[in-house]
């Protein structure tokens, strides 16, 4: 039986790749994208809803799907404040999860961070850990958490720090073997493909994937 999917963050590095995979997949007969601005994409499977993420409860019916893919995330540079970043990286995914669970969704798949830990002294790692911690409480049949290392791909914006790290990771590729393999940079397409595969795996409970497991 074909399923329905919802994706948030479909204009980001991983989300844009995942949206293409979802639209091309045989497993989903409909794909709902909730966005802040029009995608300018036409596809017979695609249902696009322009939403205010501060008012997601007004779009409750949109979350009546089988699987939810959350690719939301930002940087402190874009968000400007820690409070704004927390809303995007923690509060929005949690509201989505609760609405989806209420409407009958079975699976929630989300991108986190490699060092996610609610007790971390690093702000980014801490809020991602808090997000994971709260999502575990929602009670989906399956929660799939992806903790990629450095993401590489065709970004719409230039980030000097990440570009420099990408060059360094490529130059030192031979270092990332054995126990260090999970730290190796990973392409956005690989993460997107891994999310799609995990949604079809029929795994139950909480499943966490590091870069070398995606």
Order of alpha helices (4+ residues) and beta strands (2+ residues): beta-alpha-beta-beta-beta-alpha-alpha-alpha-beta-alpha-beta-beta-alpha-beta-alpha-beta
